[in-house]
Amino acid sequence: MTSCSACGASGLVPHLKVAGDAGSDGLIPTTNRFGTALADLVRCRHCGHRQTEPMPADAVLESAYADAASEDYIDEEAGQRETARQALARIEARLTPLPIPDNGGPRHRTLLDLGCWVGFLLSEAAERGWDAIGVEPSAFASAYARDLGLDVRTGELLTTPLPLAHFDAIVMGDVIEHLPRPAEALERMAKLLRPGGIAWMALPDAGSLVARGMRARWWSVIPTHVQFFTRRSMRTLLERHDWTVLEIGTAPKAFSVRYYLQRVGGYSPPVARALVRAARAAGVAERMWAPDFHDRMAVIAQPPKPG
């Protein structure tokens, strides 16, 4: 019997019936295939966590993410960079001052972005003085990031060779909900962080009012998501593995008004087209917008001390 990915308990119960087929295009990144998943969702009676049952095989996910390619976020670069700056500010506020190196020279903060996609957060981190490295399984996205002059390695998030106890901060933005075994990501990050380092994760909040009200039609029920954390189950996962939760808050994303209205096409393409036309007529289609639906959370946490 499958156990809960958050608390480890057995006894998962049916939660949501969804379209149990990623579609004829396969397991691809999508921003408007709402209500479609690889399997139905089950819920843990102990911590409230939701996940797909059964989980997809590792080989299926690895192949799909290696081949993943999409221009959607590239077209929204300005908003992606603004969202990254907000995340970096929250990370920097949680870090203690840098120690002075023995040789008296400067030391830059080190950041690792696991699942960095096309590297906009890494680019913003470099602008702020970070030494930043990214890992991205998508050949398309990692190549794009390297074209920006970034140090991005194409490979699996949890196995690509990286220096241990090296990073002041590790970012996983919209990543942990894709992993069949999220505890392995915590173990990996704990080995890579310096003492006093922190992890920042952003992910959908399945316990939010929006998610509970929309159920299977919630826009975060898409083919690539296999975990559906609530704030409670995310805290449970972290504390179960001896991490300390420093902060859980909301994490709105900045996109153009046009982008958000186009996502309505996941429910009704004609309505989406009409809304975009109206926004263009009003001259607001390309205006930056970061509505906070309170259904995406940001978590900052510290791993257990070595030993």
C-alpha positions in Angstrom: 0.0 0.0 0.0 1.3 3.5 -0.9 2.2 5.6 2.1 1.8 9.4 2.5 4.7 11.3 1.1 4.5 13.9 3.9 4.0 12.0 7.1 4.7 8.4 6.0 1.4 7.0 7.3 -0.6 4.4 5.4 -4.4 4.6 5.1 -4.7 7.0 2.2 -8.3 7.6 1.1 -9.8 8.7 -2.2 -9.9 12.4 -2.6 -10.5 13.7 -6.1 -11.4 12.0 -9.4 -9.4 13.7 -12.2 -8.7 13.0 -15.8 -6.2 10.2 -15.4 -4.4 10.7 -18.6 -1.7 13.3 -19.4 -3.2 13.5 -22.9 -2.0 12.6 -26.3 1.0 15.0 -26.0 2.4 13.1 -23.1 3.7 14.4 -19.8 4.5 18.0 -20.8 4.8 21.3 -19.0 1.4 23.1 -19.2 -0.1 26.3 -17.9 -3.7 25.7 -19.0 -4.5 21.9 -18.8 -6.5 22.3 -15.6 -8.1 19.2 -14.0 -5.8 16.8 -15.8 -3.4 14.6 -13.9 -1.6 11.2 -14.3 -4.0 9.6 -11.8 -6.7 10.3 -9.3 -5.8 12.0 -6.0 -5.8 10.4 -2.6 -5.7 12.1 0.8 -3.9 11.2 4.0 -6.2 10.9 6.9 -3.4 11.9 9.3 -1.9 15.0 7.9 -4.2 16.0 5.1 -1.6 15.7 2.3 -2.8 14.9 -1.2 -0.9 12.9 -3.9 -1.5 11.0 -7.0 -2.2 7.2 -6.8 -0.3 5.5 -8.3 2.8 7.6 -8.7 4.4 7.6 -12.1 7.6 5.6 -12.7 10.9 7.5 -12.3 11.8 6.7 -15.9 8.6 8.3 -17.2 9.3 11.5 -15.3 13.0 11.7 -16.1 12.4 11.3 -19.8 9.5 13.8 -19.8 11.5 16.5 -18.0 14.6 16.0 -20.1 12.5 16.7 -23.2 10.5 19.5 -21.7 10.4 22.7 -23.7 8.2 25.8 -23.5 8.4 29.4 -24.5 5.6 30.6 -22.1 7.9 31.8 -19.3 10.5 33.2 -21.6 7.8 35.5 -23.1 7.1 36.7 -19.5 10.7 37.4 -18.6 10.0 40.8 -16.9 7.5 39.2 -14.5 9.7 36.2 -13.8 12.6 38.4 -12.9 10.4 40.5 -10.6 9.1 37.3 -8.9 12.8 36.2 -8.5 13.8 39.5 -6.9 11.0 39.2 -4.4 12.2 35.6 -3.5 15.8 36.7 -3.2 14.9 39.5 -0.9 13.1 37.1 1.4 16.1 34.7 1.4 18.6 37.5 2.1 16.6 38.7 5.0 16.8 35.3 6.7 20.6 34.8 6.3 23.1 35.8 9.0 25.9 38.3 8.1 28.8 36.7 6.2 31.8 35.9 8.3 35.1 37.6 7.3 37.4 35.1 5.5 40.7 34.3 7.2 42.6 35.9 4.4 40.6 39.1 4.8 39.2 39.0 1.2 35.6 39.1 0.3 33.3 36.0 0.3 30.3 36.0 -1.9 27.2 34.1 -0.9 26.6 30.9 -2.7 23.2 29.9 -4.1 22.0 26.7 -5.8 18.8 26.6 -7.8 17.5 23.1 -8.2 15.1 23.1 -11.2 16.2 26.5 -12.4 14.4 26.3 -15.8 15.7 29.1 -18.0 17.7 30.7 -15.2 16.0 34.1 -14.5 16.4 33.7 -10.7 20.0 32.8 -11.1 20.6 35.8 -13.3 19.0 38.1 -10.7 21.0 36.5 -8.0 24.3 37.1 -9.9 23.2 40.8 -10.3 22.9 40.9 -6.4 26.4 39.5 -5.9 25.7 35.8 -5.4 27.8 33.0 -6.8 25.0 31.0 -8.3 24.7 27.5 -9.8 21.7 25.9 -11.3 20.7 22.3 -12.1 18.0 21.7 -14.7 16.9 18.4 -16.3 15.4 20.1 -19.4 18.0 20.2 -22.3 16.0 23.2 -23.8 15.9 25.2 -20.6 19.4 24.6 -19.4 20.8 25.5 -22.8 18.9 28.7 -22.7 20.2 29.5 -19.3 23.8 28.9 -20.4 23.3 31.2 -23.3 22.7 33.9 -20.6 26.2 33.2 -19.3 24.9 31.2 -16.3 26.5 28.2 -14.6 23.7 25.6 -15.2 24.3 21.9 -15.4 21.9 19.7 -17.3 21.0 16.7 -15.1 18.9 15.1 -12.5 18.1 17.3 -9.5 19.1 14.8 -6.9 22.1 13.1 -8.5 24.1 15.8 -10.4 27.5 16.1 -8.7 27.8 19.2 -6.5 30.0 20.4 -3.7 28.9 19.3 -0.2 28.3 21.8 2.6 28.9 24.6 0.1 25.7 26.6 -0.4 24.3 29.4 1.8 20.9 29.0 0.2 19.1 26.5 -2.0 16.1 27.4 -4.1 13.4 25.0 -5.3 10.8 27.1 -7.0 7.7 25.1 -8.2 9.7 21.8 -8.0 8.9 19.7 -4.9 5.3 19.1 -6.1 6.8 17.2 -9.1 8.8 14.7 -7.1 7.4 11.3 -6.2 9.7 11.1 -3.1 10.1 14.7 -1.7 12.0 13.5 1.4 14.9 12.6 -0.9 15.1 16.3 -1.9 15.3 17.4 1.7 18.1 14.9 2.3 20.0 16.1 -0.7 19.6 19.8 0.3 20.8 19.1 3.8 24.1 17.7 2.5 24.6 20.6 0.1 23.9 23.5 2.5 26.5 25.1 4.7 25.9 25.2 8.5 23.4 28.0 8.9 22.2 27.8 5.3 18.6 27.8 4.3 16.2 26.3 1.7 13.5 28.4 0.0 10.7 26.5 -1.7 7.7 27.8 -3.5 4.8 25.5 -4.4 1.0 25.3 -4.7 -1.0 25.3 -1.5 -3.7 22.6 -1.8 -5.2 23.6 1.6 -6.0 27.2 0.4 -9.6 28.4 0.0 -9.2 28.6 -3.7 -7.9 25.0 -4.0 -10.6 23.6 -1.8 -13.3 25.5 -3.5 -12.3 24.6 -7.1 -11.2 21.0 -6.3 -10.3 19.1 -9.5 -10.7 22.3 -11.6 -8.0 24.2 -9.6 -5.3 25.5 -11.9 -2.6 23.6 -10.1 -4.1 20.2 -10.9 -2.0 19.7 -14.0 -0.2 16.6 -15.5 3.2 17.3 -14.1 2.1 17.7 -10.4 2.1 14.5 -8.3 2.2 16.1 -4.8 -0.4 18.5 -3.4 0.9 19.9 -0.2 -1.1 21.9 2.3 0.8 24.2 4.8 0.2 21.6 7.4 1.5 18.7 5.4 4.5 20.7 4.2 5.4 21.5 7.8 4.9 17.8 8.7 7.3 16.7 6.0 10.0 19.1 7.1 9.7 18.5 10.8 9.5 14.7 10.3 13.0 15.0 8.8 14.2 17.4 11.6 14.1 20.5 9.5 13.2 23.8 11.3 10.5 25.9 9.6 11.4 29.5 9.7 8.6 31.0 7.6 5.6 30.0 5.6 3.9 32.7 3.6 2.2 33.3 0.3 4.2 33.6 -3.0 2.3 35.4 -5.7 3.8 35.4 -9.2 4.2 38.5 -11.5 2.9 38.1 -15.0 1.4 40.4 -17.6 -2.4 40.9 -17.4 -2.6 39.2 -20.9 -0.8 36.1 -19.6 -3.2 35.7 -16.7 -6.3 36.2 -18.9 -5.0 33.7 -21.4 -4.9 31.1 -18.6 -8.7 31.4 -18.5 -8.5 29.4 -21.7 -8.0 26.3 -19.5 -11.7 26.7 -18.7 -13.1 28.5 -21.7 -11.0 29.5 -24.7 -13.7 31.9 -26.1 -13.9 33.7 -22.8 -10.1 34.0 -22.6 -9.9 35.5 -26.1 -12.7 38.0 -25.2 -10.9 39.0 -22.0 -7.6 39.5 -23.8 -9.2 41.6 -26.5 -10.9 43.8 -23.8 -7.5 44.2 -22.0 -5.8 45.2 -25.2 -8.6 47.7 -25.9 -8.1 49.2 -22.5 -4.4 49.4 -22.9 -3.6 47.2 -19.9 -2.8 43.8 -21.5 1.0 44.2 -21.0 0.8 45.7 -17.6 2.6 43.7 -14.8 0.2 42.1 -12.4 0.9 40.0 -9.3 -2.5 39.0 -7.8 -2.2 37.0 -4.5 -4.7 34.2 -4.6 -3.2 32.8 -1.4 -2.9 29.4 -3.1 0.8 29.4 -3.6 3.1 29.2 -0.6 6.7 30.1 0.0 8.6 28.1 2.7 11.9 28.9 4.3 13.5 26.2 6.4 16.8 25.1 7.8 18.1 21.5 7.8 19.1 19.6 11.0 22.6 20.4 12.3 25.2 17.8 11.3 25.5 15.0 13.8 
